[in-house]
Amino acid sequence: MSGPVAIVWYRRDLRIEDHAGLAAVCDHGGHVLPLYIHDEREMGDWSLGSASRWWLHHSLQALSSGLEARGSYLHLRRGDPSEVLVDVAQRIGATNVYFERRCEPAARAVEAKAERACARVGIETHASNDALFFEPGTIATGQGNPYQVFTPFWKRCLQEGVDYSTASVPSVLPSPSEPADGLALSALSLMPKVDWATGLRAEWRPGYAGAQDALQRFLSESVHRYSEGRDLPAERWTSGLSPHLHFGEISPRQIASALREVRGEGASSFLRELGWREFSHHLLYHFPHLDQHPLRDQFASFPWCEDRDGLRAWQIGQTGYPLVDAGMRQLWQTGWMHNRVRMIVGSFLVKDLLIDWRRGAEWFWDTLVDADLANNSMGWQWVAGCGADAAPFFRIFNPISQGEKFDQEGTYVRRWVPELAQVPSRYIHAPWRAPDHVLRTAGVTLGSDYPEPIVDHAFARQRALDALQKSKA
């Protein structure tokens, strides 16, 4: 073996193409050891949710196969990265470690500790930030403060110039001999002991190839209708790229570069959605308690309700509001939910049931395949009216009118709430308003086949507004 040896420490960058670390090692003519270290503590209090663990297993499996196709392999370990990196580097004679930075507070602490450990034994570390367009901290207001409103943030990003360049990685990756003590993927215990993932398997293909398939489908079939179609949950105008982005199976630069070739209103609109993702990560970087503490101080003492029955009904899609229940069942079965519906189910939990937004964030964290701490935290603070650039708390979605507007024929509801499949479109979003004979014909008995609404929306709306006034007192 000739040439320097370097470690590429994989984290949430589970791809080969457009990978800064791999490209840098190969540019220097060295040998590379791709290393993944499973550390349950890397997310602090937010240990990996069940759906994320399932995705991670298959993403690592796909990455391993991709590396093998290029003459390399993925070395798996578990433990404290600061210890594992030094141990593996000394075993193979590596003097450089490349890795991608993250913005989550616990993950940042892990990488800082790892950098110090490597420095003590003479190992150089090289960090990149390929998960985002801009390094957090570099986009600031004229006063040098972090932006808390999206539009001026994204305008500034566009002024700075979005980077469309991608790093090239050769078809062959020279690798050193594999060190001892590598683990089999199964030893990471990521897969569920009871197989509940049938719906996830049917819906998703984790890994780089799956990400490319999703991108190409979006570009060829959907991007031209994205601007007007992204709010229609029954249609497939969204990209399906969010879990691939979260696990780094595709970089935002790769997507932006592809959008640049397509152009048009849909491409610009989707690039703006990548900007929202960027915004949420920058916020978490500047406000590391975003996951637990509202950015707006008035909500620190908001009078939330303890409603275990309501929370459970919401979680399992049994609220009696068909659009809400359809979204929650889609989430449970596929690990994903349409973004318009995410806003509606979030509003229902926080405002109709007056349940703390953090309980919703916890459920999404466990059930979403794209569970991202920055996006999840900002999204829930947005719907609760307590975060950056948030919807006002008094903007309370009506789950009936939202269904009538965005799922006019009830196609989305019929798919995920099949017990209502025969209810006429006129009543599909409020079946309790249907005459008895209509429900009998549809084979529905409310309270038996499908629940009555667990709360009256008009009452709940007023209760939420009264609570908002109390929080201001």
Beta strands, then each sheet from edge to edge (+ up, - down):
strand 1: 5-10
strand 2: 31-38
strand 3: 75-78
strand 4: 96-100
strand 5: 124-128
sheet 1: 3+ 2+ 1+ 4+ 5+
end
